[in-house]
Structure formats: C-alpha cells, structure tokens
Amino acid sequence: MALRLQRLDPERRRRRLALLVELADAKALREQFRPRRLRADRLRELIANRRRLAD
C-alpha cells in the first residue's frame, strides 16, 4: 500500500498558507522586540532594587 498525499482544496490551501504567513510574521515581530523588553525588565529591576535600598 503506497501512501498518496491528498491535495488540499484551493481555498483550504490558501487559508493554511495565510495562517502560516501570519505565524511567521508574529514570530519575527516577537524576536524583534525581545532585546528591548529585556532591557526594560532589567531597568525595572534596577529601579526596584534602588527603592528597596532607599527604604
């Protein structure tokens, strides 16, 4: 028994490709903002430590 790949109907294929493009865009955007988020987190941590030391 040879397995044959079933072709998706054109509309379903188009929707699947559109979802894959959206996923790739979301991942790229997340990677782009990761360093900025890490810097912001570090800055918040430093501010919190200074406030603790000041009290």
N, C-alpha and C positions, 0 to 999 in steps of 0.2 A: 504494500500500500504506500504509494508515494503521496506525500502531503503537498497539496497545492495551496498557495497563498490566495486568499479570497480578496479580490479588489473591492475597495470601499466605493460606495456610490459617490458621484462627484460632489454632491452637497455635503455629505458627511466628511469626505476628504478635505474639502475647503474649510469646514468648521474646525477640524482637527489641526490643520496647518495654522489657522488663525490663533488657536489656543496655544500652540507651541511657540508662535512668534511672541504672543503676549507674555508667556512664561519666560522666554529668553530676555525680553525687554525688562521685566521685573527683576530678574536675577542681575542683569547688568547694572540697573539703577541701584540696587542694594549694594553691590560691590563698590560702586562709585562713591556712595555716601558713607561707607563703613569707616574710613580713616577720620572723617570729620566727626562722626558720632563718638569714636574712641577718644578723640581729643576733648570733646565736650564732656564726656564722662570723667575723664581724668581731671579736668578743670573743676567740675563739681566736687569731686573727691578732695581736691586740694582746699577748696573753699570750706568744705565741711570740717576738715582737719583743723584749719586755722580757727574756725569758730569754736571748736571744742577746746583748743588750747587757750583761747581768749577767755573762756568762761571760768 
